[in-house]
């Protein structure tokens, strides 16, 4: 399944991170110039941030918190200028909308708090969310400053997706203090539509069996890609809902290639792959569990983590050369071990490597373990030059095997094939 992640009223939520007293109050972000990034048409802009490495939580102590920035929107003669770029849900309850003038908004809600935009803060938060998502999902595509698509196929079983995205939503809130909504569906277009109905701070998964009942009653203008003119055209032939659009395939398709594509998107008949624009520097997996003493069970869990991580590495098509395993024990003790190895990646070898790392890292054998993490970094290209030539032919064969295993898992799920050591 594909997922779509969207930050709820992003700029307002960002302002609340800086100044938590804005929480639960009607508030909005004003803008005077440079507003093109705020409107819907700007969503095609690429937001391309270099990945600065691993995710680090930040405290925004450097930003000054003020109650209201309305003065910033007054011109010389004290007249309020500017429009709203984002408003909180509390403000929306007063009928306040994006692109409304600040003056108009203040008439609807006189106690509305107006904050000035802070682009560098938005970029920083967007970047951090991207990094965070990359640590949780192998394929992440950034669609705009506050929107991401992810591909969960083969990574999370369909039946586990509602729990996975719900957990992800709470993790993001906890780690980054950002409220997001997440939609999941077979295609990215339907996932995005699902997000709209998950807001605010919610999750929605569209299963195959509830596809029709979800899609059909929705008004055409609520589907991304149906603008004012397309809406007018559809309404003119008595098409008001996505259900009626789906029933009128011939009519819609006769309008040309754009309408044809639209028909397919609405019906879940077309999809586009998730494209990572991001230079990933590392990938890892970790799990926290109830204190566990049994070393055999711990080793089995290392095999399971290794298999999942191997799947992600193959999906990313990278060759990591630095491997890191860390163990968290109860009594607040920690231990970790690194290995550097410039060889072709194969799952079997990776699995043995993880086992070796675990055996050497497990220095506190009297303690119970509460968390296992494996991380892989320093990716290299698949070139003979950079990699060790010792046993190259054998490795090439194993690499081919790992690739075949990958193909099967992408088709049948990550649990379709396991090494015997894990059983
Ligand atoms: Mg948003």
Boltz pocket constraint, residues with backbone or C-beta under 6 A from the ligand:
constraints:
  - pocket:
      binder: B
      contacts: [[A, 6], [A, 7], [A, 8], [A, 9], [A, 10], [A, 146]]
      max_distance: 6.0
